């Protein structure tokens, strides 16, 4: 959502739809790859193992983003 808002505010309208479409394509491609990986783990190991790996990955990603946001001091105030 934040990236879409940034793109809407900073990209000229003649190129915006194409770039947002490409971004959504790669977002969906990443989700597809994640689903393939999870289904592979379900087949090879178990559902419990797969969900545990997913939960740990999400938690580690959250920690990385949290530490990064503290280091960079992100500013989410709207421009008027």
MOVENHU-V471861 format. One line per field, one symbol per residue. ss: DSSP state (A for helix, B for strand, O for the rest). phi: phi as a letter, one per 30 degrees, with the letter a starting at -180 (. if undefined). burial: 1 if it has 24 or more other C-alpha atoms within 12 Angstrom, else 0. Layout:
ss = ???
phi = ???
burial = ???
This chain:
ss = OAAAAAAAAAOOAAAAAAAAAAAAAAAAAAAAAAAAAAAAAAAAOOAAAAAAAAAAAAAAAAAAAAAAAAAAOOOOOOOO
phi = .ddddddddccdddcdddddddddddddddddddddddddddddcaddddddddddddddddddddddddddhdccdddc
burial = 00000000000000000000000000000000000001000000000000000000000000000000000000000000
